[in-house]
């Protein structure tokens, strides 16, 4: 399972201006976000999702209840979780423990470790290597075959 935020307002990444001057960029409307919690069911090949007003413990608990109500309670549920702070709150850990009786198995991803990330940033040449093929198209086919 994971969560994401959809922003309804474009982000301005770069803008040229004279040194010492602040450019004003007109933008319509207010910054709005939609947060979505979702999980993929490998047995049915479906996505179970829930929209939330915020990404916090309360929203995570609502999604967890929604998820467990949506699934067959006779089969185990393996939920892979990242290390978002609201996944480790006391309320969240209590809810995860509560659903263990219904077959929920929580698996925690390790903390982010750049040494294990296949996307390597070469600081000396400031070039980014291709994540899958390491810049070589022949490597891509060997890693995606099968």
Residue pairs with C-beta under 8 A, 6 or more apart in sequence:
1 37
1 38
1 39
1 40
1 63
1 67
1 79
1 80
1 81
2 37
2 38
2 39
2 82
3 35
3 36
3 37
3 38
3 52
3 55
3 60
3 63
3 84
4 35
4 36
4 38
5 33
5 34
5 35
5 36
5 55
6 33
6 34
6 35
6 36
7 31
7 32
7 33
8 29
8 31
8 32
8 33
8 34
9 27
9 29
9 30
9 31
9 32
10 27
12 25
15 23
15 25
17 23
34 51
35 51
35 52
35 53
35 54
35 55
35 59
36 49
36 50
36 51
36 52
37 49
37 50
37 52
37 55
37 59
37 60
37 63
38 47
38 48
38 49
38 50
39 47
39 48
39 49
39 67
39 79
40 46
40 47
40 48
41 47
41 48
41 71
43 75
48 66
48 67
48 70
48 71
50 59
50 62
50 63
50 66
50 67
52 59
52 62
52 63
53 59
55 84
55 86
56 86
57 86
57 89
57 91
57 92
59 86
60 84
60 86
60 87
60 92
61 91
61 92
61 95
64 92
64 95
64 96
64 99
65 95
67 77
67 79
68 77
68 99
68 102
68 104
71 77
73 102
73 103
74 103
75 103
76 103
76 104
76 105
77 99
77 102
77 103
77 104
77 105
78 105
78 107
79 96
79 104
79 105
79 106
79 107
80 107
80 108
80 109
81 87
81 106
81 107
81 108
81 109
82 108
82 109
83 108
83 109
83 111
83 112
86 92
96 104
96 106
118 131
118 132
118 134
119 128
119 129
119 131
120 128
120 129
120 134
121 128
121 129
122 128
122 129
129 135
130 136
130 140
132 139
132 140
132 143
132 144
133 139
133 140
133 143
